[in-house]
């Protein structure tokens, strides 16, 4: 009987990670470069500067400047090339941040894959012939 109870407990879902407040998110990310993955594949990286400024890249050498703010318990980002806010819920999981895209939560869930303070590779503007 004890083995059956143990197996049943293993099948129970883990408790959901609590969503981070803006203050918790800022304290965790400020001054850091976070690399995100989706489904085990690299997705992108973001540098979190002072004053809630950010720099995002899909790891393709192209970087976007932006900023974040808190709205209705979500962390929303606005980037230089898109005035529409991209809002996410963030939670601290056992291996780092878990980000869920609030605009369409069933589509995008990202996981922190690495954390450091190195700058992103950002190529300059395209110029030439």
Secondary structure, DSSP 8 states (H G I E B T S, - for coil): -HHHHHHHHHHS------B--HHHHHHHHTT-EEEEEETTEEEEEEEE-GGGEEEEE-SSS-EEEEEEEEETTEEEEEETTEEEEEEEEEEEETTEEEEEEGGGTTT-EEEEEEEE-------------
